Amino acid sequence: MPTIITKACTAGNKWSTQLMTYAGRFNISVWSSASWSATVHVQRKFGATGGWNKVTAYTSNAEEVGITEGSSVYFRAGVPTTLYSSGIVNVRLSQG
């Protein structure tokens, strides 16, 4: 059964819930049906505790496949506080 996390970002400091991955591929989607202006960050942390670190960033619609080699690696996606201007941007993380 796949795990799917989605979030509609309409302001800064909006983040998806975290996706705990296992070894293998996972999907990243960033999209909107209208215009938007923001920078979406995908962040990662190892284990349930600890800080988030930026892995990549998007300023337009995108679809990517990520690969993780270990278990208990957590990802989230969203818009940091100062990097939102306008529109609604959707983020989706999935695996399985």
OpenMM code with the backbone's topology and positions (N, CA, C; nanometers):
from openmm import Vec3, app, unit

residues = "MET PRO THR ILE ILE THR LYS ALA CYS THR ALA GLY ASN LYS TRP SER THR GLN LEU MET THR TYR ALA GLY ARG PHE ASN ILE SER VAL TRP SER SER ALA SER TRP SER ALA THR VAL HIS VAL GLN ARG LYS PHE GLY ALA THR GLY GLY TRP ASN LYS VAL THR ALA TYR THR SER ASN ALA GLU GLU VAL GLY ILE THR GLU GLY SER SER VAL TYR PHE ARG ALA GLY VAL PRO THR THR LEU TYR SER SER GLY ILE VAL ASN VAL ARG LEU SER GLN GLY".split()
positions = [
    Vec3(0.0847, -0.1179, 0.0000),
    Vec3(0.0000, 0.0000, 0.0000),
    Vec3(0.0891, 0.1240, 0.0000),
    Vec3(0.0714, 0.2138, -0.0958),
    Vec3(0.1557, 0.3340, -0.0994),
    Vec3(0.1240, 0.4310, 0.0140),
    Vec3(0.2249, 0.5065, 0.0506),
    Vec3(0.2086, 0.6151, 0.1462),
    Vec3(0.2129, 0.7449, 0.0682),
    Vec3(0.1115, 0.8299, 0.0858),
    Vec3(0.1017, 0.9551, 0.0108),
    Vec3(0.0784, 1.0691, 0.1091),
    Vec3(0.1615, 1.1723, 0.0999),
    Vec3(0.1509, 1.2922, 0.1823),
    Vec3(0.1300, 1.4113, 0.0887),
    Vec3(0.0283, 1.4927, 0.1109),
    Vec3(0.0061, 1.6119, 0.0282),
    Vec3(-0.0148, 1.7346, 0.1172),
    Vec3(0.0133, 1.8508, 0.0596),
    Vec3(-0.0064, 1.9772, 0.1301),
    Vec3(-0.0275, 2.0869, 0.0267),
    Vec3(-0.1285, 2.1709, 0.0458),
    Vec3(-0.1487, 2.2911, -0.0348),
    Vec3(-0.0886, 2.4076, 0.0429),
    Vec3(0.0119, 2.4715, -0.0137),
    Vec3(0.0809, 2.5819, 0.0536),
    Vec3(0.0249, 2.7147, 0.0033),
    Vec3(-0.0290, 2.7929, 0.0952),
    Vec3(-0.0910, 2.9204, 0.0612),
    Vec3(-0.0249, 3.0374, 0.1330),
    Vec3(0.0852, 3.0113, 0.2002),
    Vec3(0.1596, 3.1136, 0.2737),
    Vec3(0.2956, 3.0549, 0.3090),
    Vec3(0.3813, 3.1373, 0.3658),
    Vec3(0.5095, 3.0874, 0.4129),
    Vec3(0.4927, 3.0044, 0.5386),
    Vec3(0.5926, 2.9227, 0.5681),
    Vec3(0.5957, 2.8353, 0.6854),
    Vec3(0.4816, 2.7337, 0.6835),
    Vec3(0.4549, 2.6788, 0.5650),
    Vec3(0.3556, 2.5722, 0.5481),
    Vec3(0.4295, 2.4471, 0.5030),
    Vec3(0.4161, 2.3377, 0.5794),
    Vec3(0.4915, 2.2151, 0.5541),
    Vec3(0.3987, 2.0940, 0.5538),
    Vec3(0.4326, 1.9963, 0.4711),
    Vec3(0.3611, 1.8693, 0.4743),
    Vec3(0.3966, 1.7964, 0.6037),
    Vec3(0.3171, 1.6970, 0.6383),
    Vec3(0.3602, 1.6074, 0.7439),
    Vec3(0.4791, 1.5292, 0.6910),
    Vec3(0.5532, 1.4666, 0.7775),
    Vec3(0.6736, 1.3974, 0.7325),
    Vec3(0.6406, 1.2610, 0.6732),
    Vec3(0.7203, 1.2203, 0.5757),
    Vec3(0.7104, 1.0890, 0.5136),
    Vec3(0.8319, 1.0098, 0.5581),
    Vec3(0.8098, 0.8985, 0.6307),
    Vec3(0.9214, 0.8123, 0.6667),
    Vec3(0.9423, 0.7140, 0.5520),
    Vec3(1.0609, 0.7153, 0.4946),
    Vec3(1.0893, 0.6289, 0.3798),
    Vec3(1.1669, 0.5061, 0.4232),
    Vec3(1.1594, 0.4051, 0.3411),
    Vec3(1.2439, 0.2875, 0.3523),
    Vec3(1.3326, 0.2860, 0.2289),
    Vec3(1.4325, 0.1999, 0.2256),
    Vec3(1.5278, 0.1982, 0.1147),
    Vec3(1.4538, 0.1835, -0.0181),
    Vec3(1.4905, 0.2671, -0.1136),
    Vec3(1.4301, 0.2612, -0.2455),
    Vec3(1.3910, 0.3983, -0.2966),
    Vec3(1.3016, 0.3977, -0.3931),
    Vec3(1.2593, 0.5214, -0.4588),
    Vec3(1.1374, 0.5827, -0.3913),
    Vec3(1.1279, 0.7150, -0.4012),
    Vec3(1.0084, 0.7862, -0.3591),
    Vec3(0.9856, 0.8992, -0.4572),
    Vec3(0.8636, 0.9497, -0.4625),
    Vec3(0.8253, 1.0508, -0.5608),
    Vec3(0.8052, 1.1864, -0.4961),
    Vec3(0.8436, 1.2913, -0.5706),
    Vec3(0.8258, 1.4298, -0.5299),
    Vec3(0.7480, 1.4995, -0.6413),
    Vec3(0.6373, 1.5638, -0.6054),
    Vec3(0.5595, 1.6412, -0.7028),
    Vec3(0.5348, 1.7803, -0.6469),
    Vec3(0.5516, 1.8804, -0.7329),
    Vec3(0.5247, 2.0199, -0.6993),
    Vec3(0.4417, 2.0736, -0.8158),
    Vec3(0.3193, 2.1239, -0.7873),
    Vec3(0.2364, 2.1677, -0.8986),
    Vec3(0.1281, 2.2657, -0.8538),
    Vec3(0.0748, 2.3339, -0.9548),
    Vec3(-0.0421, 2.4188, -0.9386),
    Vec3(-0.1084, 2.4323, -1.0742),
    Vec3(-0.2400, 2.4475, -1.0750),
    Vec3(-0.3108, 2.4684, -1.2015),
    Vec3(-0.3160, 2.6160, -1.2384),
    Vec3(-0.2666, 2.7013, -1.1502),
    Vec3(-0.2638, 2.8464, -1.1741),
    Vec3(-0.1216, 2.8971, -1.1480),
    Vec3(-0.1013, 3.0245, -1.1669),
    Vec3(0.0327, 3.0785, -1.1429),
    Vec3(0.0602, 3.0859, -0.9929),
    Vec3(0.1865, 3.0681, -0.9562),
    Vec3(0.2284, 3.0773, -0.8173),
    Vec3(0.3701, 3.1313, -0.8132),
    Vec3(0.4060, 3.1921, -0.7031),
    Vec3(0.5398, 3.2473, -0.6847),
    Vec3(0.5862, 3.2149, -0.5430),
    Vec3(0.6758, 3.1173, -0.5346),
    Vec3(0.7293, 3.0730, -0.4059),
    Vec3(0.8497, 2.9836, -0.4341),
    Vec3(0.9216, 2.9491, -0.3303),
    Vec3(1.0281, 2.8494, -0.3402),
    Vec3(0.9923, 2.7350, -0.2463),
    Vec3(0.9709, 2.6187, -0.3045),
    Vec3(0.9360, 2.4992, -0.2282),
    Vec3(1.0642, 2.4245, -0.1942),
    Vec3(1.0821, 2.3936, -0.0668),
    Vec3(1.1978, 2.3151, -0.0233),
    Vec3(1.1539, 2.1723, 0.0097),
    Vec3(1.2354, 2.0765, -0.0274),
    Vec3(1.2230, 1.9400, 0.0224),
    Vec3(1.3333, 1.9245, 0.1255),
    Vec3(1.2962, 1.8811, 0.2457),
    Vec3(1.3915, 1.8683, 0.3555),
    Vec3(1.3979, 1.7246, 0.4032),
    Vec3(1.5124, 1.6893, 0.4651),
    Vec3(1.5365, 1.5526, 0.5113),
    Vec3(1.5956, 1.5553, 0.6509),
    Vec3(1.5644, 1.4508, 0.7277),
    Vec3(1.6331, 1.4276, 0.8541),
    Vec3(1.6467, 1.2767, 0.8730),
    Vec3(1.7475, 1.2373, 0.9482),
    Vec3(1.7740, 1.0968, 0.9729),
    Vec3(1.7251, 1.0609, 1.1123),
    Vec3(1.6266, 0.9737, 1.1210),
    Vec3(1.5691, 0.9366, 1.2490),
    Vec3(1.4578, 1.0321, 1.2885),
    Vec3(1.3867, 0.9940, 1.3943),
    Vec3(1.2690, 1.0695, 1.4358),
    Vec3(1.3019, 1.2028, 1.5015),
    Vec3(1.4224, 1.2188, 1.5512),
    Vec3(1.4610, 1.3445, 1.6146),
    Vec3(1.5681, 1.4127, 1.5312),
    Vec3(1.6010, 1.5340, 1.5657),
    Vec3(1.7034, 1.6068, 1.4918),
    Vec3(1.6430, 1.7133, 1.4036),
    Vec3(1.7293, 1.7914, 1.3426),
    Vec3(1.6851, 1.9035, 1.2616),
    Vec3(1.6654, 1.8679, 1.1158),
    Vec3(1.5892, 1.9511, 1.0475),
    Vec3(1.5629, 1.9354, 0.9049),
    Vec3(1.6730, 2.0035, 0.8249),
    Vec3(1.7135, 1.9414, 0.7139),
    Vec3(1.8136, 1.9975, 0.6228),
    Vec3(1.7567, 1.9986, 0.4817),
    Vec3(1.7789, 2.1101, 0.4104),
    Vec3(1.7282, 2.1225, 0.2732),
    Vec3(1.8015, 2.0255, 0.1811),
    Vec3(1.7234, 1.9539, 0.0995),
    Vec3(1.7787, 1.8620, -0.0001),
    Vec3(1.7758, 1.9261, -0.1384),
    Vec3(1.6640, 1.9895, -0.1711),
    Vec3(1.6483, 2.0536, -0.3012),
    Vec3(1.5395, 2.1601, -0.2920),
    Vec3(1.5287, 2.2428, -0.3952),
    Vec3(1.4283, 2.3497, -0.3975),
    Vec3(1.3695, 2.3622, -0.5378),
    Vec3(1.2434, 2.4073, -0.5444),
    Vec3(1.1724, 2.4229, -0.6711),
    Vec3(1.1049, 2.5592, -0.6763),
    Vec3(1.1064, 2.6215, -0.7946),
    Vec3(1.0353, 2.7473, -0.8163),
    Vec3(0.9344, 2.7358, -0.9308),
    Vec3(0.9137, 2.6142, -0.9797),
    Vec3(0.8143, 2.5888, -1.0837),
    Vec3(0.7644, 2.4452, -1.0684),
    Vec3(0.6576, 2.4111, -1.1421),
    Vec3(0.6037, 2.2758, -1.1352),
    Vec3(0.7125, 2.1739, -1.1662),
    Vec3(0.7120, 2.0610, -1.0931),
    Vec3(0.8177, 1.9610, -1.1110),
    Vec3(0.7698, 1.8229, -1.0672),
    Vec3(0.8290, 1.7210, -1.1261),
    Vec3(0.8092, 1.5809, -1.0878),
    Vec3(0.9479, 1.5180, -1.0827),
    Vec3(0.9798, 1.4533, -0.9718),
    Vec3(1.1107, 1.3884, -0.9589),
    Vec3(1.0980, 1.2590, -0.8816),
    Vec3(1.1967, 1.1730, -0.9005),
    Vec3(1.2096, 1.0511, -0.8222),
    Vec3(1.3348, 1.0650, -0.7372),
    Vec3(1.3194, 1.0458, -0.6070),
    Vec3(1.4333, 1.0461, -0.5162),
    Vec3(1.4671, 0.9033, -0.4776),
    Vec3(1.5881, 0.8832, -0.4323),
    Vec3(1.6322, 0.7509, -0.3882),
    Vec3(1.6926, 0.7645, -0.2497),
    Vec3(1.6496, 0.6777, -0.1593),
    Vec3(1.7086, 0.6731, -0.0265),
    Vec3(1.7622, 0.5325, -0.0031),
    Vec3(1.8769, 0.5242, 0.0608),
    Vec3(1.9427, 0.3952, 0.0785),
    Vec3(1.9217, 0.3351, 0.2163),
    Vec3(1.8561, 0.4064, 0.3046),
    Vec3(1.8367, 0.3540, 0.4391),
    Vec3(1.6926, 0.3649, 0.4821),
    Vec3(1.6640, 0.3096, 0.5982),
    Vec3(1.5297, 0.3231, 0.6528),
    Vec3(1.5305, 0.4327, 0.7587),
    Vec3(1.4127, 0.4714, 0.8009),
    Vec3(1.3955, 0.5785, 0.8997),
    Vec3(1.4578, 0.7097, 0.8546),
    Vec3(1.4469, 0.7372, 0.7254),
    Vec3(1.4851, 0.8671, 0.6708),
    Vec3(1.3546, 0.9411, 0.6451),
    Vec3(1.3431, 1.0610, 0.6997),
    Vec3(1.2199, 1.1376, 0.6925),
    Vec3(1.2345, 1.2532, 0.5938),
    Vec3(1.1278, 1.2774, 0.5169),
    Vec3(1.1234, 1.3890, 0.4239),
    Vec3(0.9967, 1.4694, 0.4485),
    Vec3(1.0036, 1.5988, 0.4207),
    Vec3(0.8867, 1.6843, 0.4190),
    Vec3(0.9081, 1.7878, 0.3098),
    Vec3(0.7989, 1.8512, 0.2666),
    Vec3(0.8081, 1.9536, 0.1631),
    Vec3(0.7189, 2.0702, 0.2019),
    Vec3(0.7616, 2.1898, 0.1630),
    Vec3(0.6820, 2.3076, 0.1935),
    Vec3(0.7543, 2.4354, 0.1575),
    Vec3(0.6976, 2.5452, 0.2024),
    Vec3(0.7498, 2.6774, 0.1698),
    Vec3(0.8000, 2.7436, 0.2981),
    Vec3(0.9294, 2.7768, 0.3055),
    Vec3(0.9809, 2.8478, 0.4228),
    Vec3(0.9145, 2.9851, 0.4390),
    Vec3(0.9233, 3.0383, 0.5580),
    Vec3(0.8538, 3.1615, 0.5961),
    Vec3(0.8726, 3.2760, 0.4979),
    Vec3(0.9944, 3.3055, 0.4569),
    Vec3(1.0216, 3.4247, 0.3760),
    Vec3(1.0206, 3.3984, 0.2253),
    Vec3(0.9866, 3.2767, 0.1812),
    Vec3(0.9991, 3.2429, 0.0396),
    Vec3(0.8656, 3.2250, -0.0321),
    Vec3(0.7598, 3.2818, 0.0230),
    Vec3(0.6279, 3.2775, -0.0399),
    Vec3(0.5894, 3.4165, -0.0887),
    Vec3(0.5346, 3.4238, -0.2117),
    Vec3(0.4835, 3.5509, -0.2631),
    Vec3(0.3348, 3.5444, -0.2947),
    Vec3(0.2929, 3.4442, -0.3760),
    Vec3(0.1525, 3.4404, -0.4155),
    Vec3(0.1128, 3.3038, -0.4696),
    Vec3(-0.0185, 3.2826, -0.4766),
    Vec3(-0.0740, 3.1627, -0.5370),
    Vec3(-0.0855, 3.0463, -0.4399),
    Vec3(-0.1305, 2.9333, -0.4944),
    Vec3(-0.1384, 2.8085, -0.4196),
    Vec3(-0.0477, 2.7084, -0.4888),
    Vec3(0.0466, 2.6521, -0.4150),
    Vec3(0.1337, 2.5487, -0.4707),
    Vec3(0.1125, 2.4212, -0.3896),
    Vec3(0.0941, 2.3112, -0.4607),
    Vec3(0.0707, 2.1820, -0.3979),
    Vec3(0.1994, 2.1002, -0.3979),
    Vec3(0.2201, 2.0281, -0.2893),
    Vec3(0.3352, 1.9377, -0.2811),
    Vec3(0.2836, 1.7980, -0.2482),
    Vec3(0.3533, 1.6988, -0.3006),
    Vec3(0.3158, 1.5578, -0.2763),
    Vec3(0.4426, 1.4761, -0.2632),
    Vec3(0.4510, 1.3982, -0.1578),
    Vec3(0.5586, 1.3014, -0.1378),
    Vec3(0.4930, 1.1645, -0.1285),
    Vec3(0.5475, 1.0648, -0.1976),
    Vec3(0.4874, 0.9322, -0.1918),
    Vec3(0.5922, 0.8239, -0.2092),
    Vec3(0.5594, 0.7069, -0.1554),
    Vec3(0.6452, 0.5900, -0.1711),
    Vec3(0.5587, 0.4654, -0.1605),
    Vec3(0.5946, 0.3674, -0.2421),
    Vec3(0.5239, 0.2392, -0.2341),
    Vec3(0.4409, 0.2092, -0.3551),
] * unit.nanometer
topology = app.Topology()
chain = topology.addChain("A")
for resn in residues:
    res = topology.addResidue(resn, chain)
    for name in ("N", "CA", "C"):
        topology.addAtom(name, app.Element.getBySymbol(name[0]), res)
